[in-house]
């Protein structure tokens, strides 16, 4: 009986997505903090919008990375 093993190529793709998510998790709140501490500056709104977009990208890449890792582990090979 053949056992299913982890598809390493898909696992690496998932880990790369998780790495992008980690970078976004660090950058997003940093930009939000910079924007919210400098409310009187002219770049307040663009930096705030950029920080919010980066935070949403962090959540998106974390979800996609976890789904890719789960597919590499549990999806049967064809």
WOSULFEN-V244652 format. One record per helix or strand of 2 or more residues. SS is the DSSP state (~ for helix, > for strand). FROM is the first residue (numbers start at 1). TO is the last residue. Records with the same first field share a line. If there is no record, write none. Layout:
# WOSULFEN-V244652
SS->FROM-TO, FROM-TO
This chain:
# WOSULFEN-V244652
~->8-37, 44-74
